Amino acid sequence: MREPTFWILTALAAEPRHGYGVLQEVSRLTGGQVKLLAGTLYAALDRLTAEGLVEADHDEVVDGRSRRYYRLTSDGATALEAEAERLRLSARTARQQLAAGRPELGPALGRTAAFPKLGRLA
């Protein structure tokens, strides 16, 4: 799963959100380290809808503009859970490799930042 997809599904896990709400939630969840571009988001939402991982929840009009809300489907939740587990195992393997290859790095593992500088995801 690509990183933008992971964060979009994660942003929709708790509740339905409109596009801008997804962008804001991804930024909040990652401490501002991941910033999706609008074009990336809407292309991904179209693809994820076609794949059955998200679906339109409802539309509303705010200040004359239509907002479509999206929600995670049960297949989307299953895919997100599988990816979260894959990432957990990958991170564990990386930590084991760091500790095995360079024992002096062991103490540094607890001091790493939650997210490296990632910038914008196009």
Buried (B, 14 or more C-beta within 10 A) or exposed (E): BEEBBBBBBBBBBEEBBBBEBBBEBBBEBBEEBBBBEEEBBBEBBEEBBEEEBBBEBEEEEEEEEEBBBBBBBEBBBEBBEEBBEEEEEEEEEEBEEBBEEEEEEEEEEEEEEEEEEEEEBE
